[in-house]
Structure formats: structure tokens, C-alpha cells
Amino acid sequence: MEFYNAQTLKVQEKIEYIFVLLRTVDNVPKKFFDHMTGTDGIYEIRVEVGSNIYRIFSCFDKGNIVVLFNGFQKKTQKTPKQEIELAEKLKKEYFEQRRK
């Protein structure tokens, strides 16, 4: 929620648009939502507003429930390794908590 609240209204609107796609479209275009290669079930929500690029990492739970993790503004061509590692850590913690 912190990431979302820190964004401009235009970025928030684009994030919400992609959330609507996730809820209503069976095959969301890869330009908005795609599996992160080299990860165990981490997906990225891709948000572009003007020349700014944002990513929100997520995974699936119980089939079609999308669980959101960390978000960040992408400033380089390659996704920062520490952001991927954080998403993997948050995913692990999420599923450990669900087992309790």
C-alpha cells in the first residue's frame, strides 16, 4: 500500500487499470503481467506512464488469487537483483504464515 500511495494519480490509475485486467481477462497481455524468468512463481505487474517504468512483484495463491509484494520504479534495463530477492523472501514468508 505504501508504494501505491506514494505514486502520482496517473500512476495509481494505471495500476488500477492493470488490476482490473487481472480480475477480468483470462490472458492478460505480457506487456502488463508476466512471469519473471529464473524465479519460482514470481510474476511482475508492469506499469508504464510516460517514460517512467514501475514494477510490482506478485505470485498466485489458490489458483487465481494474485498476492502482491514489493513495488519499485525501474530505472535500468535489468531488474535489480535485490528487488527480485525481496519478492522471493516475501513470497516465502507469506506461504509460511499461511501454513500456521
Secondary structure, 3 states (H helix, E strand, C coil): CHHHHCCCHHHHHHHHHHHHHHHHCCCCCCCCEEECCCCCCCEEEEEEECCEEEEEEEEEECCCEEEEEEEEEECCCCCCHHHHHHHHHHHHHHHHHHHC
